[in-house]
């Protein structure tokens, strides 16, 4: 199915959605070509998930300028929506991430100017995959729903909602699945014709993936990063989510490749340093290494509690992630 077919299906099943038509892309997107590349990635992923997982899933772009994404499930029909505002802002986040990354000392010596476009293209594809599969995880979490209610998950963090540990558990579970799938996609992109990986490329691209995924999460948080919280708000604190994504990405690499522990630590330190050098929307600056050091023990305690609570939610994707992965890649 192409994008137009997806939105026609969505209009039939979810008539309240104000969806952007393909013929209107040029009027609403800052860069039509970049927007189309993001949308085509999502349409392809959506078609694959629908076929391989046997689910009724459609993708669309919502005519909304907020930096947001969402999913909805109703009567076994589901959607993944990216806001117009997300796609317009996403190109700047990708470009800024690549520019800052390429000014870093090691990157300056190992990444040529000609490779920047390749880096941007791969990061775009992998980070869009992270977000798509994060959203798909929410749909899979709800796949056994027996009622006819419409369930909706918004990615933009809210401080107005009452704390619900189930929502935090679902978000961390979705991050877990998104990180797995984006890392696999990155490794596929970096493999040469002999299924070999260049260690320098792996070091650079893994750092860039962690860095750019972190930037996406921080933008979704829509509030000051500096105030650490635990059992509050609609989503876990972005620092906690970033740490979880980093852990999952490096675990996948460590399991599948002969990577030495010092290299993994270097990737973490390198990413943290770069996060502290970028200015986010509303002038926000993130002192990642300081926050990580000062709150590490409390975050570990929070994560331990979440891990224990996970056992009560059999619908979590993490308990079936290998099955989902096998189905998607068979």
C-alpha positions in Angstrom: 0.0 0.0 0.0 1.1 3.6 -0.7 0.6 6.6 1.6 -2.8 7.5 0.0 -4.2 4.1 0.6 -3.1 4.3 4.2 -4.9 7.6 4.8 -8.0 6.4 3.0 -8.2 3.4 5.4 -7.6 5.7 8.4 -10.5 8.0 7.3 -12.7 5.0 7.2 -11.7 3.6 10.6 -10.7 6.8 12.5 -12.7 9.6 10.9 -11.7 12.2 13.6 -8.1 12.3 12.4 -7.1 15.5 10.5 -4.7 13.8 8.1 -2.4 15.4 5.5 -2.9 14.4 1.9 0.1 13.7 -0.2 -0.8 16.3 -2.8 -0.5 18.9 0.0 3.0 18.0 1.1 4.6 21.0 -0.8 2.4 23.5 1.1 3.1 22.2 4.6 6.6 20.7 4.8 9.7 22.9 5.0 11.5 20.3 2.8 9.2 18.2 0.7 11.9 15.7 -0.3 13.1 15.1 3.2 9.5 14.7 4.4 8.7 12.2 1.7 11.8 10.1 2.6 10.6 9.9 6.3 7.1 9.1 5.3 8.2 6.4 2.8 10.3 4.8 5.5 7.2 4.6 7.7 4.9 3.3 5.0 7.4 0.5 4.2 7.8 -0.4 7.9 4.0 -0.3 8.3 3.4 -2.5 5.3 6.0 -5.0 6.6 4.6 -5.1 10.1 1.0 -5.5 8.8 2.0 -8.4 6.7 4.4 -10.2 9.0 2.5 -9.7 12.3 -1.0 -10.1 10.8 -2.3 -6.9 12.2 -4.5 -4.1 10.7 -2.2 -1.2 10.9 -2.0 2.1 8.9 0.3 5.1 8.9 -0.6 8.8 8.5 0.7 12.4 9.0 -1.5 14.5 11.3 -2.0 18.2 10.4 -0.7 19.4 13.7 2.4 21.5 14.3 3.3 20.0 17.7 6.4 17.9 17.9 4.6 14.7 18.6 3.7 11.1 17.5 0.9 8.8 18.6 -0.9 5.5 18.2 -4.5 4.5 18.4 -6.2 1.1 18.7 -9.9 0.4 18.2 -11.6 -2.9 17.5 -8.4 -4.6 16.3 -7.7 -1.7 13.9 -4.7 0.5 14.7 -2.7 3.5 13.5 0.7 5.1 13.9 0.7 8.9 13.4 3.6 11.3 13.1 2.6 15.0 13.5 3.5 17.4 10.7 5.4 19.4 13.4 7.6 16.3 14.2 8.7 15.8 10.6 9.4 19.5 10.0 11.5 19.8 13.2 13.1 16.4 12.7 15.2 17.5 9.7 16.8 20.2 11.9 17.5 17.8 14.7 19.2 15.3 12.3 21.2 18.1 10.6 22.3 19.6 13.9 23.2 16.2 15.4 25.3 15.3 12.4 27.1 18.8 12.3 27.9 18.7 16.0 29.0 15.0 15.8 31.3 15.7 12.9 33.0 18.6 14.9 34.0 16.2 17.7 37.7 15.4 17.8 37.6 11.7 16.8 34.9 12.3 14.1 36.9 15.1 12.5 39.8 12.6 12.0 37.7 9.7 10.8 34.7 11.1 8.9 35.2 13.0 5.7 33.0 15.8 4.5 31.7 13.5 1.7 30.5 10.9 4.3 28.3 13.4 6.1 25.3 12.8 3.8 25.7 9.1 4.2 25.7 9.5 8.0 22.7 11.7 7.9 20.8 9.3 5.7 21.6 6.3 7.9 20.8 8.1 11.1 17.5 9.3 9.7 16.5 5.8 8.7 17.6 4.2 12.0 16.1 6.9 14.3 12.8 6.9 12.4 12.9 3.1 12.8 13.4 3.6 16.6 10.3 5.8 16.8 8.2 3.7 14.5 8.9 0.5 16.5 8.5 2.3 19.8 5.0 3.2 18.6 4.4 -0.3 17.2 5.3 -1.7 20.7 2.4 0.3 22.1 0.0 -1.3 19.6 1.4 -4.8 20.4 0.9 -4.1 24.1 -2.7 -3.4 23.4 -3.3 -6.2 20.9 -5.2 -8.4 23.4 -7.6 -5.7 24.3 -11.2 -7.1 24.5 -13.2 -3.9 24.7 -14.2 -1.5 21.9 -12.7 1.6 23.5 -10.2 3.7 21.6 -6.7 3.7 23.2 -4.3 6.5 22.4 -0.7 7.0 23.3 0.9 10.4 22.9 4.7 10.6 22.8 4.8 14.2 24.0 5.4 14.1 27.7 2.8 15.7 29.9 3.2 17.1 33.5 -0.6 17.4 33.8 -1.5 13.7 33.9 -1.5 11.9 37.2 1.3 9.4 37.6 0.5 5.9 36.4 3.2 3.3 36.8 1.7 1.3 34.0 2.3 4.1 31.6 6.0 4.4 32.7 6.3 0.6 32.2 4.8 0.7 28.7 7.1 3.6 27.7 10.2 1.8 28.9 9.1 -1.4 27.2 8.5 0.5 23.9 11.9 2.1 24.2 13.4 -1.4 24.6 11.8 -2.6 21.4 12.5 0.6 19.4 16.2 0.4 20.4 16.5 -3.3 19.4 15.1 -2.6 15.9 17.0 0.6 15.2 20.3 -1.1 16.2 19.6 -4.1 14.0 18.9 -1.7 11.1 22.2 0.2 11.8 24.2 -3.0 11.8 22.6 -4.0 8.5 23.6 -0.7 7.0 27.2 -0.9 8.1 27.9 -4.5 7.1 30.0 -4.8 3.9 29.5 -7.4 1.2 31.4 -10.0 3.3 29.2 -9.3 6.4 32.1 -7.6 8.1 32.1 -4.4 10.1 34.7 -1.7 10.2 35.5 -1.0 13.9 36.0 2.8 13.3 32.7 3.0 11.5 31.0 1.0 14.2 32.4 3.3 16.9 31.3 6.5 15.0 27.8 5.3 13.9 26.9 3.8 17.3 27.8 7.0 19.0 25.9 9.0 16.4 22.8 6.7 16.9 22.8 7.1 20.7 23.4 10.8 20.4 20.6 11.5 17.9 18.1 9.1 19.6 18.8 11.0 22.8 18.1 14.3 21.1 14.8 13.0 19.9 13.8 11.9 23.4 14.8 15.3 24.9 12.7 17.2 22.3 9.7 15.0 23.1 10.0 15.8 26.8 9.0 19.4 26.2 10.2 20.6 29.6 13.4 21.4 31.4 15.7 18.4 31.6 17.4 19.6 34.8 14.6 18.6 37.3 15.0 14.8 37.8 11.8 13.0 38.7 10.8 9.4 39.2 7.2 8.5 40.0 5.6 11.6 38.3 4.2 12.7 35.0 3.0 10.7 31.9 6.5 9.5 30.8 9.6 8.5 32.6 12.2 11.3 32.9 14.2 11.6 29.6 17.5 10.9 31.4 16.1 7.5 32.5 14.8 6.7 29.0 18.1 7.7 27.4 20.1 5.5 29.8 17.7 2.6 29.0 18.1 3.1 25.2 21.9 3.2 25.5 22.0 0.1 27.6 19.7 -1.8 25.1 21.6 -0.6 22.0 25.0 -1.6 23.4 23.6 -4.9 24.7 22.5 -5.8 21.2 25.9 -5.0 19.8 27.7 -6.8 22.6 25.6 -10.0 22.1 26.1 -10.1 18.4 29.7 -8.8 17.9 33.0 -9.3 19.6 33.1 -5.9 21.2 35.4 -5.2 24.1 34.0 -3.5 27.2 36.3 -0.4 27.0 34.9 0.4 23.6 31.4 0.4 24.9 32.4 2.7 27.8 34.0 5.0 25.3 30.8 5.2 23.3 28.8 6.1 26.4 31.3 8.8 27.5 31.6 10.2 24.0 27.8 10.5 23.7 27.4 12.1 27.1 29.9 14.8 26.3 28.2 15.7 23.1 24.8 15.9 24.7 26.2 18.6 26.9 27.2 20.7 24.0 23.9 21.1 22.2 21.2 23.8 22.8 17.7 22.4 22.6 14.4 24.3 22.1 13.6 27.1 24.5 17.4 27.5 25.2 17.7 24.3 27.2 21.2 22.9 28.0 21.7 19.4 29.3 24.6 18.7 31.6 24.3 14.9 31.0 27.5 13.7 32.7 26.7 15.7 35.9 23.1 14.5 36.0 24.1 10.9 35.4 26.7 11.0 38.2 24.5 12.7 40.7 21.4 10.6 40.2 22.8 7.2 39.1 21.8 5.4 42.4 18.3 6.8 42.5 17.8 5.9 38.8 19.0 2.3 39.5 16.5 2.0 42.3 13.7 3.3 40.0 14.7 0.8 37.3 14.8 -2.1 39.8 11.3 -1.2 40.8 10.1 -1.1 37.2 11.8 -4.4 36.5 10.0 -6.0 39.4 6.6 -4.5 38.3 7.2 -5.7 34.7 6.4 -9.3 35.8 2.8 -8.2 36.4 2.3 -7.1 32.7 2.4 -10.2 30.5 1.4 -8.1 27.5 4.8 -6.3 27.4 6.7 -6.7 24.2 10.0 -7.5 25.9 8.6 -10.9 26.8 7.9 -11.7 23.2 10.5 -9.5 21.4 12.4 -12.4 20.0 9.2 -13.8 18.4 8.3 -10.4 17.0 11.8 -9.9 15.7 11.8 -13.4 14.0 8.5 -12.7 12.4 9.6 -9.3 11.1 12.8 -10.7 9.6 11.8 -14.1 8.3 
